[in-house]
Amino acid sequence: PPASAPLPPRVRSDLLEKHCGGVRGGWDNLLGVIPGGSSVPILTKKACDDVLMDFDALVAAGSGLGTAAVTVFDKSTDVVAAIGRLSKFYAHESCGQCTPCREGTTWMNKIMDRMVTGDAKIEEIDMLYEIATQIEGHTICALGDAAAWPIQGLIRAFRPEMEERIMKKQAGKL
């Protein structure tokens, strides 16, 4: 019997607009999308304009398909706090067996807590990225990668927002 294989949907037009009812406030109100569950890097609106919701296209865009559990953030979202919450979750879920994950998720969580409040230093952004890179691929199970990738994605996609928050705090405007 014949079989059908649907084409992978585009994140914007097919997945979010047609199947999910669109972005609250319209497409221009989109901040970003985590396309594959909490363990994959966030994509900006610009990346979501044309990317296909398939493995190769999402990897090429700097994210991944993961579990395909899509999380959509509109512009009212504090993206630093959202990724900070994921960091807290992964630090809590680490079993502690391997050192990179046990120590690294805790360090990342502490730095992310400071990022959320603006109490971090600009140079901690690079340190945070380096810690995530040292965890990635160096643990027994996939939790280390799952903890590292959202933070790496945040830094790649929203570094200016992280820096602005720190500078506002230093200037007494936060």
Contacts in CASP RR format, 6 or more apart in sequence:
PFRMAT RR
TARGET T0000
AUTHOR 0000-0000-0000
METHOD contacts of the structure
MODEL  1
PPASAPLPPRVRSDLLEKHCGGVRGGWDNLLGVIPGGSSVPILTKKACDD
VLMDFDALVAAGSGLGTAAVTVFDKSTDVVAAIGRLSKFYAHESCGQCTP
CREGTTWMNKIMDRMVTGDAKIEEIDMLYEIATQIEGHTICALGDAAAWP
IQGLIRAFRPEMEERIMKKQAGKL
8 52 0 8 1.000
8 53 0 8 1.000
8 54 0 8 1.000
8 57 0 8 1.000
9 15 0 8 1.000
9 18 0 8 1.000
9 19 0 8 1.000
9 52 0 8 1.000
9 53 0 8 1.000
10 50 0 8 1.000
10 51 0 8 1.000
10 52 0 8 1.000
10 53 0 8 1.000
11 33 0 8 1.000
11 35 0 8 1.000
11 43 0 8 1.000
11 48 0 8 1.000
11 51 0 8 1.000
11 52 0 8 1.000
11 53 0 8 1.000
11 70 0 8 1.000
12 27 0 8 1.000
12 48 0 8 1.000
12 49 0 8 1.000
12 50 0 8 1.000
14 53 0 8 1.000
15 53 0 8 1.000
15 70 0 8 1.000
16 22 0 8 1.000
16 23 0 8 1.000
16 27 0 8 1.000
16 30 0 8 1.000
16 33 0 8 1.000
16 48 0 8 1.000
16 70 0 8 1.000
16 72 0 8 1.000
17 27 0 8 1.000
20 70 0 8 1.000
20 72 0 8 1.000
23 29 0 8 1.000
23 30 0 8 1.000
23 72 0 8 1.000
23 74 0 8 1.000
24 74 0 8 1.000
25 74 0 8 1.000
27 45 0 8 1.000
29 74 0 8 1.000
29 75 0 8 1.000
30 45 0 8 1.000
30 48 0 8 1.000
30 72 0 8 1.000
30 73 0 8 1.000
30 74 0 8 1.000
30 75 0 8 1.000
31 44 0 8 1.000
31 45 0 8 1.000
31 73 0 8 1.000
31 74 0 8 1.000
31 75 0 8 1.000
31 77 0 8 1.000
31 79 0 8 1.000
32 42 0 8 1.000
32 43 0 8 1.000
32 44 0 8 1.000
32 45 0 8 1.000
32 48 0 8 1.000
32 72 0 8 1.000
32 73 0 8 1.000
32 79 0 8 1.000
32 157 0 8 1.000
33 42 0 8 1.000
33 43 0 8 1.000
33 48 0 8 1.000
33 70 0 8 1.000
33 71 0 8 1.000
33 72 0 8 1.000
33 73 0 8 1.000
34 40 0 8 1.000
34 41 0 8 1.000
34 42 0 8 1.000
34 43 0 8 1.000
34 63 0 8 1.000
34 70 0 8 1.000
34 71 0 8 1.000
34 73 0 8 1.000
34 150 0 8 1.000
35 43 0 8 1.000
35 51 0 8 1.000
35 53 0 8 1.000
35 58 0 8 1.000
35 63 0 8 1.000
35 64 0 8 1.000
35 65 0 8 1.000
35 68 0 8 1.000
35 70 0 8 1.000
36 58 0 8 1.000
36 63 0 8 1.000
36 64 0 8 1.000
36 65 0 8 1.000
36 66 0 8 1.000
36 67 0 8 1.000
36 68 0 8 1.000
36 69 0 8 1.000
36 70 0 8 1.000
37 66 0 8 1.000
37 67 0 8 1.000
37 68 0 8 1.000
37 69 0 8 1.000
37 70 0 8 1.000
37 71 0 8 1.000
38 69 0 8 1.000
38 71 0 8 1.000
38 86 0 8 1.000
38 89 0 8 1.000
38 146 0 8 1.000
38 150 0 8 1.000
39 66 0 8 1.000
39 67 0 8 1.000
39 142 0 8 1.000
39 145 0 8 1.000
39 146 0 8 1.000
39 147 0 8 1.000
39 149 0 8 1.000
39 150 0 8 1.000
40 58 0 8 1.000
40 63 0 8 1.000
40 64 0 8 1.000
40 65 0 8 1.000
40 66 0 8 1.000
40 149 0 8 1.000
40 150 0 8 1.000
41 62 0 8 1.000
41 63 0 8 1.000
41 64 0 8 1.000
41 149 0 8 1.000
41 150 0 8 1.000
41 152 0 8 1.000
41 153 0 8 1.000
41 154 0 8 1.000
41 156 0 8 1.000
41 157 0 8 1.000
42 63 0 8 1.000
42 73 0 8 1.000
42 79 0 8 1.000
42 83 0 8 1.000
42 150 0 8 1.000
42 153 0 8 1.000
42 154 0 8 1.000
42 157 0 8 1.000
42 158 0 8 1.000
43 51 0 8 1.000
43 58 0 8 1.000
43 61 0 8 1.000
43 62 0 8 1.000
43 63 0 8 1.000
43 157 0 8 1.000
44 157 0 8 1.000
44 158 0 8 1.000
47 61 0 8 1.000
47 62 0 8 1.000
47 63 0 8 1.000
47 157 0 8 1.000
51 57 0 8 1.000
51 58 0 8 1.000
51 61 0 8 1.000
52 58 0 8 1.000
53 65 0 8 1.000
53 68 0 8 1.000
54 65 0 8 1.000
55 64 0 8 1.000
55 65 0 8 1.000
58 64 0 8 1.000
58 65 0 8 1.000
59 65 0 8 1.000
62 153 0 8 1.000
62 156 0 8 1.000
63 153 0 8 1.000
73 79 0 8 1.000
73 82 0 8 1.000
78 116 0 8 1.000
79 154 0 8 1.000
79 158 0 8 1.000
79 161 0 8 1.000
80 112 0 8 1.000
80 115 0 8 1.000
80 116 0 8 1.000
80 154 0 8 1.000
80 158 0 8 1.000
80 161 0 8 1.000
80 162 0 8 1.000
80 165 0 8 1.000
81 116 0 8 1.000
83 112 0 8 1.000
83 150 0 8 1.000
83 151 0 8 1.000
83 153 0 8 1.000
83 154 0 8 1.000
84 109 0 8 1.000
84 112 0 8 1.000
84 113 0 8 1.000
84 115 0 8 1.000
84 116 0 8 1.000
86 150 0 8 1.000
87 105 0 8 1.000
87 108 0 8 1.000
87 109 0 8 1.000
87 112 0 8 1.000
87 147 0 8 1.000
87 150 0 8 1.000
87 151 0 8 1.000
88 109 0 8 1.000
88 112 0 8 1.000
88 113 0 8 1.000
90 105 0 8 1.000
90 108 0 8 1.000
90 109 0 8 1.000
90 143 0 8 1.000
90 144 0 8 1.000
90 146 0 8 1.000
90 147 0 8 1.000
91 105 0 8 1.000
91 106 0 8 1.000
91 108 0 8 1.000
91 109 0 8 1.000
91 147 0 8 1.000
93 143 0 8 1.000
94 101 0 8 1.000
94 102 0 8 1.000
94 105 0 8 1.000
94 106 0 8 1.000
94 143 0 8 1.000
94 144 0 8 1.000
94 147 0 8 1.000
95 101 0 8 1.000
95 143 0 8 1.000
96 102 0 8 1.000
97 140 0 8 1.000
98 138 0 8 1.000
98 139 0 8 1.000
98 140 0 8 1.000
100 134 0 8 1.000
100 135 0 8 1.000
100 138 0 8 1.000
100 139 0 8 1.000
100 144 0 8 1.000
101 135 0 8 1.000
101 139 0 8 1.000
101 140 0 8 1.000
101 143 0 8 1.000
101 144 0 8 1.000
101 147 0 8 1.000
104 131 0 8 1.000
104 134 0 8 1.000
104 135 0 8 1.000
104 147 0 8 1.000
105 135 0 8 1.000
105 143 0 8 1.000
105 144 0 8 1.000
105 147 0 8 1.000
107 131 0 8 1.000
108 128 0 8 1.000
108 131 0 8 1.000
108 132 0 8 1.000
108 135 0 8 1.000
108 147 0 8 1.000
108 148 0 8 1.000
108 151 0 8 1.000
111 120 0 8 1.000
111 124 0 8 1.000
111 127 0 8 1.000
111 128 0 8 1.000
111 131 0 8 1.000
112 128 0 8 1.000
112 151 0 8 1.000
114 120 0 8 1.000
114 124 0 8 1.000
115 124 0 8 1.000
115 125 0 8 1.000
115 128 0 8 1.000
115 162 0 8 1.000
115 165 0 8 1.000
115 166 0 8 1.000
117 169 0 8 1.000
118 165 0 8 1.000
118 166 0 8 1.000
118 168 0 8 1.000
118 169 0 8 1.000
118 174 0 8 1.000
119 169 0 8 1.000
120 162 0 8 1.000
120 166 0 8 1.000
121 166 0 8 1.000
122 163 0 8 1.000
122 166 0 8 1.000
122 167 0 8 1.000
125 155 0 8 1.000
125 159 0 8 1.000
125 162 0 8 1.000
125 163 0 8 1.000
128 151 0 8 1.000
128 155 0 8 1.000
129 151 0 8 1.000
129 152 0 8 1.000
129 155 0 8 1.000
132 147 0 8 1.000
132 148 0 8 1.000
132 149 0 8 1.000
132 151 0 8 1.000
132 152 0 8 1.000
132 155 0 8 1.000
133 148 0 8 1.000
133 152 0 8 1.000
135 144 0 8 1.000
135 145 0 8 1.000
135 147 0 8 1.000
135 148 0 8 1.000
136 144 0 8 1.000
136 145 0 8 1.000
136 148 0 8 1.000
136 149 0 8 1.000
136 152 0 8 1.000
137 144 0 8 1.000
137 145 0 8 1.000
138 144 0 8 1.000
139 145 0 8 1.000
154 162 0 8 1.000
155 162 0 8 1.000
165 174 0 8 1.000
168 174 0 8 1.000
END
